[in-house]
Amino acid sequence: MNGAELSKTDGVAMPGLLAPIHRDGWKFVAAFFLLALLAGLVWRPLLWLGLALTAWCAWFFRDPPRVTPDEPDLVVSPADGRIVAVGARRPPPELGLGSEPLPCVGIFMNVFDVHVNRTPIAGRVTMRVHHPGRFLNASLDKASDENERLSWVIETADGRRVGLVQIAGLVARRIVPFVEPGTVLGAGDRVGLIRFGSRCDVYLPSGTIPLVLPGQRAIAGETVLAELDGPREPRRRRMT
C-alpha cells in the first residue's frame, strides 16, 4: 500500500509501527504518553513503564490494511482472534432472525489482537441495535447472551441476511460503531471498534456450513468463515 492509499485505512501511519493507528485510538495514546511523563517526574523508572504502556496502546489501536476475497457468497471473519465456537446457536432476539438456532461462529479477541471489526459480507446494513448487559469473560459461551453487545444485520443483494454481534468482554467497556443503518458495505469494510478485549459472533443463514474449526486463528477481512452457496458437509478435524 502506498502513501496515497493510507487514508483508506482511516488511520495514520506512525514511524516504527508496521500498521497505521486508527484515529479513535490517538486520544488514548496521547493520554498514556502524558501520564508516562507525569509519572516520570515522580519516579524515573515509572517513565519507562509508562512509555511501554504507551507503545502497547498504540499497538492495540493498530488498523492494518487487509486483502478481502471479492466473491459475493463468501463470509469472512469480522475480527482477528481465536475461533472459540462453531455450531448452532439461537440468535439474539434483537437481530430479528427468528427463534430457531442458526449456524454461528464465535471469534475471541484478546488484548493483543487487532480490535477494528469488519463486515463479514457485502450488503446493506438493515439493523444496528445496542443491548446493555454484563462484562463477563468474552471467551465464555454465556457472554454471547449476557454481555453488553452491539448487533448488526447485513442483507446481501439477493436478500439473505447475516448477523454480526460485537460483544464487550471482561476488560472491554465500549463498542464504537463506524457506520449507520442503511449503509451499503463491501465485504471486509470497517464497521466498528471494541475497547479492550472482546468477541464477535457471526450468525449465518440456515443450512450454511462453517468452513472453520474451534482453535483456529482468524484474520479480519481475510479468513473465510463460510460460503453461502458452498459445501453442505462440515469440515473434519485433523491434528498435524
MONOR-V286933 format. One record per pair of residues at least 4 apart in sequence whose C-alpha atoms are under 8 Angstrom apart, sorted by the first residue. I is the first residue (numbers start at 1). J is the second residue. D is the distance in Angstrom with one decimal. If there is no record, write none. Layout:
# MONOR-V286933
I,J,D  I,J,D
This chain:
# MONOR-V286933
1,5,6.2  1,6,7.2  2,6,6.9  5,9,7.7  6,10,7.5  6,11,7.1  6,12,7.1  6,13,7.5  6,20,7.9  7,11,6.6  7,12,7.5  9,20,7.5  9,22,7.6  9,63,6.7  9,64,7.2  9,65,6.2  10,22,6.0  10,23,6.5  11,20,5.4  11,21,5.0  11,22,4.1  11,23,5.1  11,63,6.8  12,20,4.9  12,21,5.5  12,22,6.7  12,23,7.0  13,17,7.4  13,19,6.4  13,20,4.0  13,21,6.3  14,19,7.7  14,20,6.2  14,21,7.2  17,59,7.9  19,62,5.8  19,63,6.1  19,64,4.9  19,65,7.8  20,62,5.6  20,63,5.5  20,64,6.2  21,25,6.7  21,26,7.3  21,58,6.6  21,59,7.7  21,61,5.4  21,62,4.3  21,63,5.5  22,26,7.2  22,61,5.7  22,62,5.9  22,63,5.5  24,61,7.9  25,29,6.3  25,57,7.9  25,58,7.3  25,61,5.4  26,30,6.1  26,58,7.8  27,31,6.1  28,32,6.1  28,57,7.1  29,33,6.2  29,54,5.8  29,55,7.9  29,57,5.8  29,58,5.9  30,34,6.1  31,35,6.2  32,36,6.1  32,50,6.8  32,51,7.7  32,53,6.9  32,54,5.1  32,57,7.6  33,37,6.4  33,50,6.9  33,51,6.4  33,54,5.6  34,38,6.3  35,39,5.9  35,50,6.9  36,40,6.0  36,46,6.9  36,47,5.0  36,48,7.5  36,49,7.4  36,50,4.1  36,51,5.9  36,54,7.8  37,41,6.6  37,47,6.0  37,50,7.6  38,42,6.9  38,47,7.8  39,43,6.4  39,44,7.6  39,46,5.5  39,47,5.9  39,50,7.4  40,44,4.5  40,45,6.7  40,46,5.2  40,47,4.0  40,48,7.7  41,47,7.8  42,46,7.8  43,47,7.3  44,48,7.4  45,49,6.6  46,50,6.0  47,51,6.1  48,52,6.2  49,53,6.3  50,54,6.1  51,55,6.2  52,56,6.3  53,57,6.2  54,58,6.3  55,59,6.2  56,60,6.1  57,61,6.4  58,62,6.4  59,112,7.7  60,111,7.0  60,112,6.2  60,113,7.0  60,114,6.3  60,115,7.2  61,114,6.9  61,115,6.9  61,116,7.7  62,114,6.4  63,114,6.9  63,116,6.5  66,188,7.8  66,220,7.6  66,221,6.1  66,222,6.7  67,221,6.9  67,222,6.1  68,76,7.9  68,187,6.9  68,188,6.0  68,221,5.3  68,222,5.0  69,74,7.6  69,187,8.0  69,222,6.9  70,187,7.5  72,121,7.2  72,122,6.4  72,187,8.0  73,121,7.7  73,227,5.6  73,228,5.1  73,229,6.5  74,121,6.7  74,224,6.6  74,225,7.7  74,226,6.1  74,227,4.6  74,228,6.4  75,120,5.2  75,121,5.2  75,187,7.8  75,224,5.8  75,225,5.5  75,226,5.1  75,227,6.0  75,228,7.3  76,119,7.9  76,120,4.7  76,121,6.5  76,187,7.3  76,188,7.1  76,220,7.1  76,221,5.6  76,222,6.0  76,223,5.4  76,224,4.4  76,225,5.3  76,226,7.2  77,118,7.6  77,119,7.9  77,120,5.6  77,218,6.5  77,219,6.4  77,220,4.9  77,221,5.6  77,222,6.6  77,223,5.5  77,224,6.3  77,225,6.0  78,117,5.2  78,118,4.5  78,119,5.6  78,120,5.2  78,188,7.2  78,200,7.1  78,202,8.0  78,219,7.9  78,220,4.9  78,221,6.1  79,107,6.8  79,109,7.4  79,114,7.5  79,115,7.0  79,116,7.2  79,117,5.2  79,118,6.6  79,200,6.7  79,218,7.0  79,219,6.2  79,220,4.2  79,221,7.4  80,107,7.6  80,108,8.0  80,109,6.4  80,113,6.0  80,114,5.8  80,115,7.2  80,217,7.5  80,218,5.3  80,219,4.4  80,220,4.9  81,107,5.9  81,108,5.4  81,109,4.6  81,110,7.0  81,113,6.2  81,217,5.6  81,218,5.3  81,219,6.8  82,107,5.5  82,108,5.3  82,109,6.7  82,214,7.7  82,215,6.0  82,216,5.8  82,217,4.6  82,218,6.1  83,105,7.2  83,106,5.8  83,107,4.4  83,108,6.3  83,212,8.0  83,213,7.0  83,214,4.9  83,215,5.4  83,216,5.5  83,217,6.2  83,218,6.7  84,105,7.8  84,106,5.6  84,107,5.8  84,108,6.4  84,139,6.8  84,214,5.0  84,215,6.1  85,104,7.5  85,105,5.6  85,106,4.8  85,107,7.2  85,141,7.8  85,213,7.8  85,214,5.6  86,103,7.4  86,104,5.8  86,105,4.7  86,106,6.5  86,210,7.3  86,212,7.6  86,213,6.4  86,214,6.3  87,102,7.9  87,103,5.4  87,104,5.4  87,105,6.8  88,101,5.3  88,102,5.0  88,103,4.4  88,104,5.7  89,101,4.6  89,102,5.4  89,103,6.4  89,104,6.0  90,99,6.2  90,100,5.8  90,101,3.9  90,102,6.1  91,95,7.0  91,97,6.7  91,98,7.4  91,99,6.9  91,100,7.7  91,101,6.6  91,102,6.8  91,203,7.0  92,96,7.8  92,145,7.1  93,97,7.3  93,98,7.3  93,99,7.3  94,129,6.8  94,151,7.4  95,127,7.4  95,129,7.8  95,151,6.6  95,152,6.9  95,153,6.5  95,163,6.9  97,163,8.0  102,203,6.3  102,204,6.3  102,205,6.7  102,206,5.6  103,203,5.9  103,204,5.3  103,205,7.1  103,206,6.5  103,207,7.5  103,208,6.7  103,209,7.2  103,210,7.3  104,201,6.6  104,202,5.5  104,203,4.6  104,204,6.1  104,210,7.9  105,201,5.6  105,202,5.3  105,203,6.8  105,210,7.4  105,225,7.7  106,199,7.0  106,200,5.8  106,201,4.3  106,202,6.5  107,199,5.5  107,200,5.3  107,201,6.3  107,218,7.6  108,138,6.7  108,139,5.7  108,198,6.1  108,199,4.4  108,200,6.7  109,113,5.7  109,114,7.7  109,115,7.2  109,197,5.6  109,198,5.2  109,199,5.6  110,196,8.0  110,197,4.9  110,198,6.7  111,196,5.9  111,197,4.8  115,193,5.7  115,194,5.8  115,195,7.2  115,196,7.6  115,197,7.6  116,190,6.9  116,191,7.8  116,192,6.0  116,193,4.6  116,194,7.0  117,190,5.8  117,191,5.9  117,192,5.3  117,193,5.7  117,194,7.8  117,220,6.9  118,187,7.7  118,188,5.0  118,189,5.2  118,190,4.2  118,191,5.2  118,192,7.0  118,220,6.5  118,221,6.3  119,164,7.7  119,185,7.4  119,186,7.6  119,187,5.7  119,188,5.2  119,189,5.6  119,190,6.4  119,191,6.1  119,221,7.6  120,162,8.0  120,164,7.6  120,187,5.7  120,188,6.1  120,202,7.7  120,221,7.1  121,154,7.4  121,156,7.5  121,162,7.6  121,186,6.8  121,187,4.3  121,188,6.9  122,154,7.7  122,155,8.0  122,156,6.2  122,184,7.7  122,185,5.5  122,186,4.2  122,187,4.2  122,188,7.8  123,154,5.7  123,155,5.1  123,156,4.2  123,157,6.1  123,184,5.7  123,185,5.4  123,186,6.5  123,187,7.7  124,154,5.4  124,155,5.3  124,156,6.6  124,157,7.9  124,181,7.8  124,182,6.0  124,183,5.6  124,184,4.2  124,185,6.0  125,152,7.1  125,153,5.9  125,154,4.6  125,155,6.5  125,180,7.4  125,181,5.0  125,182,5.2  125,183,5.5  125,184,6.4  125,185,7.5  126,152,7.6  126,153,5.6  126,154,5.9  126,155,6.6  126,181,5.5  126,182,5.8  127,151,7.7  127,152,5.4  127,153,5.1  127,154,7.4  127,181,5.6  127,182,8.0  128,150,6.9  128,151,5.5  128,152,4.5  128,153,6.8  128,180,7.5  128,181,6.2  129,150,5.7  129,151,5.1  129,152,6.6  130,148,7.9  130,149,6.1  130,150,4.5  130,151,6.4  131,148,5.9  131,149,5.3  131,150,6.2  131,151,7.7  132,147,7.2  132,148,4.6  132,149,6.6  133,146,5.7  133,147,4.5  133,148,4.0  133,149,7.2  134,143,8.0  134,146,5.8  134,147,4.2  134,148,5.6  135,143,7.7  135,146,8.0  135,147,5.3  135,148,6.5  135,168,6.3  135,169,5.1  135,170,4.9  135,171,7.5  135,172,7.6  135,173,7.5  136,140,7.6  136,143,5.8  136,146,7.8  136,147,6.3  136,169,5.7  136,170,5.0  137,143,6.7  137,169,5.3  137,170,4.7  137,198,8.0  138,143,5.4  138,144,7.6  138,147,7.9  138,167,7.1  138,168,6.8  138,169,4.5  138,170,6.5  138,197,7.8  138,198,5.4  138,199,5.6  139,143,7.3  139,198,7.8  139,199,7.1  140,144,7.8  141,145,7.8  142,146,6.1  143,147,5.0  143,167,7.5  143,169,7.7  144,167,6.8  144,201,7.6  147,167,6.4  147,168,6.3  147,169,7.2  148,167,6.0  148,168,5.4  148,169,7.9  149,165,6.5  149,166,5.4  149,167,4.3  149,168,5.9  149,175,7.6  150,165,5.7  150,166,5.1  150,167,6.6  150,175,7.1  151,163,7.3  151,164,5.9  151,165,4.3  151,166,6.3  152,163,5.7  152,164,5.0  152,165,6.1  153,161,6.5  153,162,5.8  153,163,4.6  153,164,6.3  154,161,5.6  154,162,5.3  154,163,6.4  154,164,7.8  155,159,5.7  155,160,5.5  155,161,4.4  155,162,6.4  156,160,5.3  156,161,6.3  160,205,7.0  161,204,7.6  161,205,6.6  162,202,7.1  162,203,5.7  162,204,5.3  162,205,6.4  163,201,7.9  163,202,5.6  163,203,4.7  163,204,6.7  164,200,7.0  164,201,5.8  164,202,4.7  164,203,6.4  165,200,5.5  165,201,5.1  165,202,6.5  166,175,7.5  166,194,7.6  166,198,7.7  166,199,6.2  166,200,4.7  166,201,6.8  167,175,8.0  167,198,5.9  167,199,5.1  167,200,5.9  167,201,7.8  168,172,5.2  168,173,6.1  168,174,6.9  168,175,7.0  168,194,7.0  168,195,7.9  168,197,7.3  168,198,5.0  168,199,6.7  169,173,7.1  169,196,7.8  169,197,5.8  169,198,4.5  169,199,7.0  170,197,7.2  170,198,7.5  171,195,7.7  171,196,5.7  171,197,5.8  171,198,7.8  172,194,6.6  172,195,4.7  172,196,4.2  172,197,5.1  172,198,6.1  173,194,7.9  173,195,6.3  173,196,7.2  174,194,6.0  174,195,5.5  174,196,7.9  175,192,7.2  175,193,5.9  175,194,4.5  175,195,6.5  176,192,5.4  176,193,5.1  176,194,6.2  177,191,6.0  177,192,4.2  177,193,6.5  178,190,7.2  178,191,5.0  178,192,4.9  178,193,7.8  179,183,6.7  179,191,5.8  179,192,7.5  185,189,6.2  187,221,7.1  188,220,7.2  188,221,4.3  188,222,7.6  189,221,7.6  194,198,6.8  204,208,6.3  205,228,7.7  207,232,7.6  208,226,7.1  208,227,7.3  208,228,5.8  208,229,7.7  208,230,7.7  208,232,7.1  209,226,6.3  209,227,7.5  209,228,8.0  209,230,7.7  209,231,6.8  209,232,5.8  209,233,6.7  209,234,5.9  210,225,5.7  210,226,4.7  210,227,7.6  210,234,6.8  210,235,7.8  211,224,7.2  211,225,5.4  211,226,5.1  211,227,7.7  211,234,6.9  211,235,6.1  212,216,7.1  212,224,7.9  212,225,5.8  212,226,7.7  212,235,7.2  213,235,7.6  213,237,7.3  218,222,7.9  218,223,5.6  219,223,5.3  226,230,7.5  227,231,7.5
